[in-house]
Amino acid sequence: MRFSMGMLALFLVGITAAGFGAEKEMVIDCDHPGGNIIVEKIEGDDVSIRQDLRDTAGWWFYWSFRVRGAEGRTLNFRFGELEKSWHSVLGVRGPAVSLDRGQTWRWLGRETVTPTSFTYQFAADAGDVRFSFAMPYQESNLARFLEKHEGNPHLRREVLCQSRKGRPVEVLYLGCLSREPAFRLVFTCRHHACEMMASYALEGAMEEILSDTDVGKWLCENVEFLIVPFVDRDGVEDGDQGKQRKPWDHVCDYGEGREIYPETAAIKRLVPGWTGGKLVALMDLHCPGIRGRFHEVIMTPYRLRGADNWERAVEFLKFLDEVQHDGPLAFRLSDSQEFTTWTGPDGPKGANPCTFTTWARDLPGVEFAIAFEIPYANAGGQEVNQETARWFGHDLARAACQWLKSKAAVLA
């Protein structure tokens, strides 16, 4: 029996509600924003599941589901045998779990996890428990952020375009909005729908820009930011992998005459005119794979971006390397300099002209365009979670401030 995203999977299981002696039904579904699961079968307390790959070309690891009506039970969730050694769908800190309908998340931990399964003991009052490969960031998260900063003169929300499914795609303008800024910067996120931890970093950067700190004040006086928080808007809400979407995914939709997604076409129309000849940098936030040397550090795959672009980016990255003091997640320039084995869509020499960064780096006035890889769960031995990812975003904004101050001093 199989159920895809959006179909309610109801499984009636004879269990006794504690203290009541009544039968309850256990519901396992993905009928919530970002949900993704296929339930293969249930045998007693063993649940066989797998991620829904839908229109993914090949394999990817994202999944997210909820369980209701399992109070007091201990369930074992099994994803099946690994077809290949790297085909794990469980990260280095196990799955993420939420007891408040997706508001806050914690890592379940390694002790309850095997390469293909995890076990969870439901509390007697755990009526709605959500599990995910990592910690989802949905439209509701962004809405809470925008509500918190409603009325701030340094924040403006507009609609970039309508998605294929008719959803409004946000574009945010932050910083110096009341007059011509000295500099302009672009942040994009979720070109791949499943890469949710990057969104927490982006939110942290926006918090710093809008803060009452010296950094926030200087940025709001001198810099205008253009931010697209959900490039794959439908994929984020529908719970798609996004990575390796057929016939190609959003990040590879930037070649001349290639655009098949409304979001990427709108970005290509908007950004060149918006820059206005100002010194501009474009930073695209991503998450990498699950585990391994270059999947567990914050880095930017510089070989994909071209030598000249990389040399200019290093000026900024040196500030990022130096500006961090007490933050739990550290960027080290040496990690990116070591990175030589990436075999992503750009190839080892950045030959693919259809990606966001290869398009963006050649725009007039652009200083550099880079992609950041922010790990899902483990960065340099430190835990990546909602708060630590936000903290790194604060560091990213602080580094931008110091870098642009150095540019302002040269221009003065």
Number of C-alpha atoms within 10 A of each C-alpha: 8 11 16 19 22 16 12 13 19 13 13 12 17 12 17 14 16 12 6 7 9 10 14 16 16 19 18 23 26 27 20 18 20 26 27 27 26 25 21 15 13 15 8 10 14 14 17 17 19 18 24 24 23 14 15 18 15 10 13 19 19 26 27 27 25 23 18 18 23 26 22 17 15 14 16 19 19 19 21 14 12 12 8 7 8 10 15 20 22 25 22 19 21 24 26 23 25 20 16 13 14 22 12 14 21 17 22 18 15 15 10 15 21 13 19 15 21 20 17 15 14 19 13 13 11 17 17 19 21 22 24 25 24 28 27 27 23 20 16 13 15 17 11 11 14 16 9 10 15 12 10 12 14 19 21 16 13 11 12 19 18 16 17 14 8 10 13 15 21 21 19 18 18 22 26 23 18 11 9 13 17 16 21 24 20 18 20 23 25 27 28 25 29 28 28 25 27 30 28 25 27 26 22 24 25 25 19 23 29 21 16 12 11 13 20 20 16 18 30 24 18 20 23 27 26 22 23 25 23 25 27 27 27 21 22 26 20 19 27 26 27 28 26 20 20 13 12 16 21 27 21 24 23 23 14 9 9 12 17 15 16 18 25 23 16 15 18 15 11 13 15 15 10 11 21 14 14 16 17 24 24 24 20 23 25 25 25 18 17 21 18 9 10 24 20 24 26 23 27 27 23 25 20 25 25 17 13 11 21 21 15 14 19 16 13 20 23 15 20 24 18 14 19 20 10 9 15 17 25 23 25 18 18 10 16 20 14 12 15 14 11 15 10 11 17 19 13 17 15 19 14 17 16 20 19 25 25 23 18 21 22 13 16 15 15 20 21 26 26 23 22 19 24 31 28 29 28 21 22 19 12 14 19 26 23 23 14 19 29 26 26 28 24 25 28 25 23 23 22 24 23 18 17 22 15 14 13 13 8 8 7 5
